[in-house]
Amino acid sequence: GAVVSQHPSRVICKSGTSVKIECRSLDFQATTMFWYRQFPKQSLMLMATSNEGSKATYEQGVEKDKFLINHASLTLSTLTVTSAHPEDSSFYICSARDSRTETYNEQFFGPGTRLTVL
Amino acid sequence: GENVEQHPSTLSVQEGDSAVIKCTYSDSASNYFPWYKQELGKGPQLIIDIRSNVGEKKDQRIAVTLNKTAKHFSLHITETQPEDSAVYFCAASKGNAGNMLTFGGGTRLMVKP
């Protein structure tokens, strides 16, 4: 149980285009999902907290108009990188919290999406 | 906010030896401490976690200890194997709904056969 999938696993795009990444909880419902960015040999940096049916909460320094988050259902959150530039190239990872165990912050992580912007 | 520091950043051990990774945290209200293993090109996988109402937890070759007074917790891996080679992250959280995990900087563990 507690499986989280991400799609696509890898994406290469041209500068100026937009890219959408999907995060799905496969066998549980997640009212809260998180989006992280990880640069090579660095730790995970939280970008935003995605709440089902409401607006996402962004961390300081993360542009909400550039990184659009939609959490339209209890099993799906999407991250859209708009007008991508080479500096947006990174490993994007989502995680989800099981709605049944929200008293403790157990998070289940997806396999990540490698974004390369040319 | 919470700050989590992790040491060492790299650790090399011989197969069969033990490995210890240590983390300290700053927020005394934190009460949930997971450890994640991340292999190259993959997402983090939870390997063990501990909550503030216990001091030690063990799962086969992996154990975690927690010292709330000193605000530090450690991961212990015994009888290391080459497949244990990966990056390990500690994290801390207050555990309330909506509270996020704060990650340590990571430890790259290399187990030499």
HADDOCK unambig.tbl for C-alpha pairs under 7 A between the chains (distance, minus, plus):
assign (segid A and resid 42 and name CA) (segid B and resid 105 and name CA) 6.73 0.50 0.50
assign (segid A and resid 43 and name CA) (segid B and resid 103 and name CA) 6.99 0.50 0.50
assign (segid A and resid 43 and name CA) (segid B and resid 104 and name CA) 6.97 0.50 0.50
assign (segid A and resid 43 and name CA) (segid B and resid 105 and name CA) 5.10 0.50 0.50
assign (segid A and resid 43 and name CA) (segid B and resid 106 and name CA) 6.08 0.50 0.50
assign (segid A and resid 44 and name CA) (segid B and resid 103 and name CA) 6.76 0.50 0.50
assign (segid A and resid 93 and name CA) (segid B and resid 43 and name CA) 6.63 0.50 0.50
assign (segid A and resid 102 and name CA) (segid B and resid 97 and name CA) 5.62 0.50 0.50
assign (segid A and resid 103 and name CA) (segid B and resid 95 and name CA) 6.06 0.50 0.50
assign (segid A and resid 103 and name CA) (segid B and resid 96 and name CA) 5.57 0.50 0.50
assign (segid A and resid 103 and name CA) (segid B and resid 97 and name CA) 5.90 0.50 0.50
assign (segid A and resid 104 and name CA) (segid B and resid 32 and name CA) 6.91 0.50 0.50
assign (segid A and resid 104 and name CA) (segid B and resid 95 and name CA) 4.25 0.50 0.50
assign (segid A and resid 104 and name CA) (segid B and resid 96 and name CA) 6.17 0.50 0.50
assign (segid A and resid 105 and name CA) (segid B and resid 93 and name CA) 6.72 0.50 0.50
assign (segid A and resid 105 and name CA) (segid B and resid 95 and name CA) 4.73 0.50 0.50
assign (segid A and resid 105 and name CA) (segid B and resid 96 and name CA) 6.81 0.50 0.50
assign (segid A and resid 105 and name CA) (segid B and resid 99 and name CA) 6.99 0.50 0.50
assign (segid A and resid 109 and name CA) (segid B and resid 43 and name CA) 6.09 0.50 0.50
assign (segid A and resid 109 and name CA) (segid B and resid 44 and name CA) 6.09 0.50 0.50
assign (segid A and resid 109 and name CA) (segid B and resid 45 and name CA) 6.75 0.50 0.50
assign (segid A and resid 110 and name CA) (segid B and resid 43 and name CA) 5.67 0.50 0.50
assign (segid A and resid 111 and name CA) (segid B and resid 42 and name CA) 5.04 0.50 0.50
assign (segid A and resid 111 and name CA) (segid B and resid 43 and name CA) 4.12 0.50 0.50
assign (segid A and resid 112 and name CA) (segid B and resid 42 and name CA) 6.13 0.50 0.50
assign (segid A and resid 112 and name CA) (segid B and resid 43 and name CA) 5.30 0.50 0.50
